[in-house]
Amino acid sequence: MRRLKRPVLVILTAAVTAGITLNLPAAEAEAPAPQPVTVIELYESDTPAYTSEMDVSWHEWQPAGKVAGVVPVALLELAEEYQISPVYASAVFVLETGWGSSSAWLTKHNPAGIRCGSRYCRYDTATDGLRRMMEIMQDYYSNGLTTVDQQRSLWSEAGDTDTIVQLMIQLGE
Protein backbone atom coordinates (compact mmCIF):
# COMPACT_ATOMS: atom_id res chain seq x y z
CA MET A 1 0.00 0.00 0.00
CA ARG A 2 1.31 3.38 -0.95
CA ARG A 3 1.36 6.23 1.65
CA LEU A 4 0.24 9.72 0.68
CA LYS A 5 2.42 12.69 1.59
CA ARG A 6 1.08 15.26 4.07
CA PRO A 7 0.43 18.07 1.49
CA VAL A 8 -1.62 15.70 -0.61
CA LEU A 9 -3.68 14.68 2.46
CA VAL A 10 -4.36 18.31 3.32
CA ILE A 11 -5.54 19.10 -0.21
CA LEU A 12 -7.60 15.93 -0.41
CA THR A 13 -9.24 16.63 2.99
CA ALA A 14 -10.03 20.22 1.99
CA ALA A 15 -11.55 19.09 -1.30
CA VAL A 16 -13.73 16.45 0.36
CA THR A 17 -14.87 18.90 3.05
CA ALA A 18 -15.64 21.59 0.47
CA GLY A 19 -17.54 19.11 -1.63
CA ILE A 20 -19.71 18.03 1.27
CA THR A 21 -20.36 21.61 2.35
CA LEU A 22 -21.14 22.79 -1.17
CA ASN A 23 -23.41 19.84 -1.94
CA LEU A 24 -25.87 20.44 0.91
CA PRO A 25 -29.50 20.77 -0.09
CA ALA A 26 -30.61 24.40 -0.38
CA ALA A 27 -32.93 24.22 2.66
CA GLU A 28 -30.10 23.07 4.94
CA ALA A 29 -27.61 25.60 3.60
CA GLU A 30 -29.75 28.59 4.51
CA ALA A 31 -29.42 30.12 7.95
CA PRO A 32 -32.42 29.56 10.19
CA ALA A 33 -34.68 32.53 10.85
CA PRO A 34 -33.71 34.38 14.04
CA GLN A 35 -35.83 33.45 17.01
CA PRO A 36 -36.87 36.04 19.62
CA VAL A 37 -34.79 35.83 22.77
CA THR A 38 -36.24 36.46 26.19
CA VAL A 39 -33.75 37.89 28.65
CA ILE A 40 -34.39 36.95 32.24
CA GLU A 41 -32.77 39.15 34.87
CA LEU A 42 -31.37 36.66 37.36
CA TYR A 43 -29.92 39.23 39.75
CA GLU A 44 -31.05 42.71 40.44
CA SER A 45 -28.77 44.78 42.62
CA ASP A 46 -30.21 46.53 45.65
CA THR A 47 -27.36 49.01 45.45
CA PRO A 48 -28.34 52.22 43.69
CA ALA A 49 -26.20 53.75 40.97
CA TYR A 50 -23.81 56.25 42.49
CA THR A 51 -24.96 59.57 41.06
CA SER A 52 -25.81 63.00 42.41
CA GLU A 53 -29.50 62.04 42.12
CA MET A 54 -29.09 58.85 44.17
CA ASP A 55 -31.46 58.54 47.10
CA VAL A 56 -29.34 58.57 50.26
CA SER A 57 -31.48 56.07 52.16
CA TRP A 58 -29.84 52.98 53.65
CA HIS A 59 -28.82 50.02 51.51
CA GLU A 60 -26.46 47.07 51.97
CA TRP A 61 -22.78 47.89 51.47
CA GLN A 62 -19.55 46.66 53.04
CA PRO A 63 -16.22 48.33 52.37
CA ALA A 64 -13.53 46.05 51.01
CA GLY A 65 -9.75 46.19 50.77
CA LYS A 66 -7.96 49.24 52.11
CA VAL A 67 -11.25 51.14 52.32
CA ALA A 68 -12.29 48.76 55.11
CA GLY A 69 -9.34 50.03 57.15
CA VAL A 70 -10.43 53.67 56.81
CA VAL A 71 -14.20 53.55 57.32
CA PRO A 72 -15.02 53.22 61.03
CA VAL A 73 -17.18 50.23 61.94
CA ALA A 74 -19.35 52.56 64.03
CA LEU A 75 -20.15 54.55 60.88
CA LEU A 76 -21.54 51.44 59.19
CA GLU A 77 -23.61 50.51 62.22
CA LEU A 78 -24.96 54.03 62.63
CA ALA A 79 -25.78 54.28 58.91
CA GLU A 80 -28.09 51.30 59.29
CA GLU A 81 -29.56 52.66 62.55
CA TYR A 82 -30.30 56.05 60.96
CA GLN A 83 -31.27 54.53 57.56
CA ILE A 84 -28.60 56.48 55.65
CA SER A 85 -26.61 55.05 52.75
CA PRO A 86 -23.33 53.77 54.22
CA VAL A 87 -21.40 54.49 51.03
CA TYR A 88 -22.72 58.07 50.98
CA ALA A 89 -21.90 58.58 54.67
CA SER A 90 -18.45 57.05 54.11
CA ALA A 91 -17.78 59.37 51.18
CA VAL A 92 -18.72 62.37 53.32
CA PHE A 93 -16.47 61.09 56.11
CA VAL A 94 -13.56 60.51 53.71
CA LEU A 95 -13.88 63.94 52.09
CA GLU A 96 -14.41 65.88 55.29
CA THR A 97 -11.64 64.15 57.26
CA GLY A 98 -9.09 63.65 54.49
CA TRP A 99 -9.34 59.85 54.75
CA GLY A 100 -9.46 60.06 58.55
CA SER A 101 -6.36 62.25 58.93
CA SER A 102 -7.76 65.73 59.67
CA SER A 103 -7.02 67.40 62.98
CA ALA A 104 -10.76 68.02 63.52
CA TRP A 105 -11.32 64.25 63.37
CA LEU A 106 -8.22 63.23 65.31
CA THR A 107 -8.51 65.81 68.12
CA LYS A 108 -12.22 66.66 68.23
CA HIS A 109 -13.88 63.50 66.83
CA ASN A 110 -15.61 65.75 64.31
CA PRO A 111 -16.20 63.65 61.17
CA ALA A 112 -17.82 66.18 58.90
CA GLY A 113 -16.83 69.75 59.63
CA ILE A 114 -19.81 70.19 61.94
CA ARG A 115 -19.88 73.69 63.39
CA CYS A 116 -20.86 74.89 66.84
CA GLY A 117 -21.15 78.59 66.22
CA SER A 118 -17.92 79.82 64.64
CA ARG A 119 -15.86 76.79 65.72
CA TYR A 120 -15.80 73.11 64.91
CA CYS A 121 -17.80 71.05 67.41
CA ARG A 122 -15.93 68.73 69.76
CA TYR A 123 -17.33 65.31 70.64
CA ASP A 124 -16.27 63.08 73.54
CA THR A 125 -15.85 60.00 71.34
CA ALA A 126 -15.55 59.17 67.66
CA THR A 127 -18.90 57.39 67.86
CA ASP A 128 -20.53 60.53 69.30
CA GLY A 129 -19.20 62.55 66.37
CA LEU A 130 -20.36 59.98 63.84
CA ARG A 131 -23.78 59.81 65.53
CA ARG A 132 -24.15 63.58 65.16
CA MET A 133 -23.22 63.36 61.48
CA MET A 134 -25.92 60.70 60.96
CA GLU A 135 -28.48 62.74 62.89
CA ILE A 136 -27.88 65.69 60.55
CA MET A 137 -28.11 63.49 57.43
CA GLN A 138 -31.29 61.84 58.71
CA ASP A 139 -32.79 65.24 59.61
CA TYR A 140 -32.07 66.51 56.09
CA TYR A 141 -33.66 63.37 54.66
CA SER A 142 -36.78 63.74 56.84
CA ASN A 143 -37.11 67.31 55.59
CA GLY A 144 -37.16 66.29 51.92
CA LEU A 145 -33.46 66.47 51.06
CA THR A 146 -33.28 62.90 49.81
CA THR A 147 -30.54 62.98 47.16
CA VAL A 148 -26.79 63.42 47.34
CA ASP A 149 -27.05 66.72 45.46
CA GLN A 150 -29.78 68.08 47.74
CA GLN A 151 -27.92 67.21 50.94
CA ARG A 152 -24.52 68.46 49.73
CA SER A 153 -25.98 71.74 48.49
CA LEU A 154 -27.11 72.51 52.04
CA TRP A 155 -24.19 70.85 53.87
CA SER A 156 -21.26 72.31 51.97
CA GLU A 157 -20.60 75.72 50.53
CA ALA A 158 -17.84 74.23 48.35
CA GLY A 159 -20.13 72.65 45.73
CA ASP A 160 -18.49 69.27 46.25
CA THR A 161 -21.30 67.00 45.05
CA ASP A 162 -19.24 65.67 42.13
CA THR A 163 -16.36 64.88 44.49
CA ILE A 164 -18.70 62.99 46.82
CA VAL A 165 -20.09 60.99 43.88
CA GLN A 166 -16.56 60.15 42.67
CA LEU A 167 -15.64 59.00 46.18
CA MET A 168 -18.80 56.87 46.35
CA ILE A 169 -17.83 55.20 43.06
CA GLN A 170 -14.27 54.66 44.33
CA LEU A 171 -15.46 53.28 47.66
CA GLY A 172 -18.01 51.03 46.00
CA GLU A 173 -15.49 49.28 43.74
C-alpha positions in Angstrom: 0.0 0.0 0.0 1.3 3.4 -0.9 1.4 6.2 1.7 0.2 9.7 0.7 2.4 12.7 1.6 1.1 15.3 4.1 0.4 18.1 1.5 -1.6 15.7 -0.6 -3.7 14.7 2.5 -4.4 18.3 3.3 -5.5 19.1 -0.2 -7.6 15.9 -0.4 -9.2 16.6 3.0 -10.0 20.2 2.0 -11.5 19.1 -1.3 -13.7 16.4 0.4 -14.9 18.9 3.0 -15.6 21.6 0.5 -17.5 19.1 -1.6 -19.7 18.0 1.3 -20.4 21.6 2.3 -21.1 22.8 -1.2 -23.4 19.8 -1.9 -25.9 20.4 0.9 -29.5 20.8 -0.1 -30.6 24.4 -0.4 -32.9 24.2 2.7 -30.1 23.1 4.9 -27.6 25.6 3.6 -29.8 28.6 4.5 -29.4 30.1 7.9 -32.4 29.6 10.2 -34.7 32.5 10.9 -33.7 34.4 14.0 -35.8 33.5 17.0 -36.9 36.0 19.6 -34.8 35.8 22.8 -36.2 36.5 26.2 -33.8 37.9 28.6 -34.4 36.9 32.2 -32.8 39.2 34.9 -31.4 36.7 37.4 -29.9 39.2 39.7 -31.0 42.7 40.4 -28.8 44.8 42.6 -30.2 46.5 45.7 -27.4 49.0 45.4 -28.3 52.2 43.7 -26.2 53.7 41.0 -23.8 56.2 42.5 -25.0 59.6 41.1 -25.8 63.0 42.4 -29.5 62.0 42.1 -29.1 58.9 44.2 -31.5 58.5 47.1 -29.3 58.6 50.3 -31.5 56.1 52.2 -29.8 53.0 53.6 -28.8 50.0 51.5 -26.5 47.1 52.0 -22.8 47.9 51.5 -19.6 46.7 53.0 -16.2 48.3 52.4 -13.5 46.1 51.0 -9.8 46.2 50.8 -8.0 49.2 52.1 -11.2 51.1 52.3 -12.3 48.8 55.1 -9.3 50.0 57.2 -10.4 53.7 56.8 -14.2 53.5 57.3 -15.0 53.2 61.0 -17.2 50.2 61.9 -19.4 52.6 64.0 -20.2 54.5 60.9 -21.5 51.4 59.2 -23.6 50.5 62.2 -25.0 54.0 62.6 -25.8 54.3 58.9 -28.1 51.3 59.3 -29.6 52.7 62.6 -30.3 56.1 61.0 -31.3 54.5 57.6 -28.6 56.5 55.6 -26.6 55.0 52.8 -23.3 53.8 54.2 -21.4 54.5 51.0 -22.7 58.1 51.0 -21.9 58.6 54.7 -18.5 57.0 54.1 -17.8 59.4 51.2 -18.7 62.4 53.3 -16.5 61.1 56.1 -13.6 60.5 53.7 -13.9 63.9 52.1 -14.4 65.9 55.3 -11.6 64.2 57.3 -9.1 63.6 54.5 -9.3 59.8 54.8 -9.5 60.1 58.6 -6.4 62.3 58.9 -7.8 65.7 59.7 -7.0 67.4 63.0 -10.8 68.0 63.5 -11.3 64.2 63.4 -8.2 63.2 65.3 -8.5 65.8 68.1 -12.2 66.7 68.2 -13.9 63.5 66.8 -15.6 65.8 64.3 -16.2 63.6 61.2 -17.8 66.2 58.9 -16.8 69.8 59.6 -19.8 70.2 61.9 -19.9 73.7 63.4 -20.9 74.9 66.8 -21.1 78.6 66.2 -17.9 79.8 64.6 -15.9 76.8 65.7 -15.8 73.1 64.9 -17.8 71.1 67.4 -15.9 68.7 69.8 -17.3 65.3 70.6 -16.3 63.1 73.5 -15.8 60.0 71.3 -15.6 59.2 67.7 -18.9 57.4 67.9 -20.5 60.5 69.3 -19.2 62.6 66.4 -20.4 60.0 63.8 -23.8 59.8 65.5 -24.2 63.6 65.2 -23.2 63.4 61.5 -25.9 60.7 61.0 -28.5 62.7 62.9 -27.9 65.7 60.6 -28.1 63.5 57.4 -31.3 61.8 58.7 -32.8 65.2 59.6 -32.1 66.5 56.1 -33.7 63.4 54.7 -36.8 63.7 56.8 -37.1 67.3 55.6 -37.2 66.3 51.9 -33.5 66.5 51.1 -33.3 62.9 49.8 -30.5 63.0 47.2 -26.8 63.4 47.3 -27.0 66.7 45.5 -29.8 68.1 47.7 -27.9 67.2 50.9 -24.5 68.5 49.7 -26.0 71.7 48.5 -27.1 72.5 52.0 -24.2 70.8 53.9 -21.3 72.3 52.0 -20.6 75.7 50.5 -17.8 74.2 48.4 -20.1 72.6 45.7 -18.5 69.3 46.2 -21.3 67.0 45.1 -19.2 65.7 42.1 -16.4 64.9 44.5 -18.7 63.0 46.8 -20.1 61.0 43.9 -16.6 60.2 42.7 -15.6 59.0 46.2 -18.8 56.9 46.3 -17.8 55.2 43.1 -14.3 54.7 44.3 -15.5 53.3 47.7 -18.0 51.0 46.0 -15.5 49.3 43.7 
